[in-house]
Amino acid sequence: MIQAEKRFSKKILVTIITIALLVVVGIVTNIVIQNNKNSSITDNTETPTYTTVLPEGKNIAQLGGWDRVSPDGKDPVYAYNDSVDGVAISVSQQPLPATFADNTDSRVAELAKGDNATNAIQAGDTTFYIGTSAKGPQSVYLSKNGLLILIKSEAKIKDASWANYVASLK
């Protein structure tokens, strides 16, 4: 009877150790997979071939790098992430489409209007258009230095803060 209890105890011990090892292996594997996913997201070495604008005093490394947001085979559009008043934003840029060459301001206003971004604000010599969804996120449209720029926010940002951010783009 004691011999049977020892065998039973050894089986339980071996089972517990096996389960513990499987759990540890699973956790380590998950960590490695997540690290690989994160590094592939932040290790974007592709950069725009056209001149871009960034907020004055910041460089692209501080903003996490460029991310191509347009599909392959389409004209390249690149974006970076930043924040305004603690609200996350994504700033995408592309060269002005050829159809925007004449009457750029009215073309941008027309594009913005299509997304209900009709609140026109002036920041220096740049007019930009803000649209706010019912849930708070905003879309901002503008043209600067030969670029078409679209900014998306995760929540509502004050108009004055938007104006300061747009003015800072150099």
N, C-alpha and C positions, 0 to 999 in steps of 0.2 A: 504494500500500500504506500509506503514512504517513497519507494522507487517510482511509482506511478505519479505521485505528486511532484517529484523532482522533474520528471520528463514533461509533465504538464506545465510546470513553472518555467522550464527552459523554453518550451514552445511559445508561451506567452511573452517571455522576454525577447526572444528572437523576432516575434511578430511586431512587438512594440518598437524595437530597434529598426526593423525594416520599414515600418510606417514612418518613423521619424526621419530616416534617411530619404525616403521618397518625398516627404514634405520639404526638407531642406533643398534637395535637388530641384524641386519645382519652383521654390522661391528664388533660388539662384538663377535658374533658367529665365524666369520672368524678369528679373532685374537686368540680365544681359540683353534680353529682347527690348526692353524699354529703353535702355541706354543706347542701343543701336538705332532705334526709331528716333530718339531725341537728337542724336548726333547727325542723322541724315537730314533732319529738319533744319538744324542750325548750321550745318556745314555746306551751305549753298555757295559754291564758288563761281556761279554764273553771274555776270554783271552786265549792266546796260552798255550798249555800244554808242549811246547818245548822251549828250550832256544832261544832267539831272539837277534838281535843286534839293537842298536839305535845310533843316532849321539852322539858323546861324548859331555857331558855337558847338555844333554836334557833327560828328562824322558817322559814316555808315556803319563802322564797327560798333560804335556806341548804340546804334539803333538795331543791332542784331543782324545786319547784312541785308542784301537784296534777295527777294524771292520773286521768281517769274510767276505771274498770275495768269498769263494768257496761255492758251493751249498751243502745243507744237503745231507748226504750219501756219500760225497766225502771226501778225505783227507783234513784236515783243512789248509786253507791258510788265513793268517791274514795280514792286511795292516794298515798303519797309513798315515796321510797327513803331509807334511812339505813343505818347500820352499828352493830353491837355487837361489841366486841372485834375489830374489823377484818373482821367477816363481814357481807356485804351482806344487808340485810333489806328487805322491802316491807311497809308498814303500810297496810292498807285499813280504812276506817271508813264506817259507815252508821248512820242513826238506828235505834234498836232496833225491830225489827218489832213490830207490835201484839200478836202472839202471845207475845212475850217480856215484856209489861208485868207480868203476874202471875208470880211465882216466877222472876224474871230469872236468878238464880244457877243454879237447877236447869235452866232452859232452855239456858243457855250450856254447862253441864256435859254435857247431853244432846247438844247439837250437836257439842261437842268429842269426845265418846265415839264418835260416828259416824265420826270421822276418826282414831280410835285415839289421841286426845290425852287421855290419862287421868292424866298426872302433874300433880296439883293442887298449886299453890304459892301462898303468900300473899305479897303485896307491899303493905304497909300494910293498907288496908281492901278491897283488890281481890284476889280469887282468880282465877288464870289457869291455863289447862290447856295442857300441852306434849305434843306428839306428835312422835316422832323416827322418820324413815324409816330403813331399813336402810343406805341410802347416805349418811346424815348430815343432809340438810335437815330442818328442823323447822317445825311449825305451832303457833302459839300463839293461843288463843281467850280473849277476855275481854270484859267489859262495863264501861264507865266513862263517867260523865257522860251517861247516856242514849244511848250509842253501843254498837254491836256492832263489835268490833275483831278483825281477823284479821291476824296477822303471820306472814310466811313468811321463813325464812332459807335461805341457800344451803349452810350447813354447821351442824354442831352448835355450840351456844353453852352455856356453863355456866349452871346454874340461877340462881346468884347474880347473874350478869350480866343474865339475863332479868328477875329481880326488880327490879334497879336501874332497868332501862329502863322497865318497866311503872310503877314508882313515879314516874318522872320525867314521865310523860304528864300534862300539865295543860291 
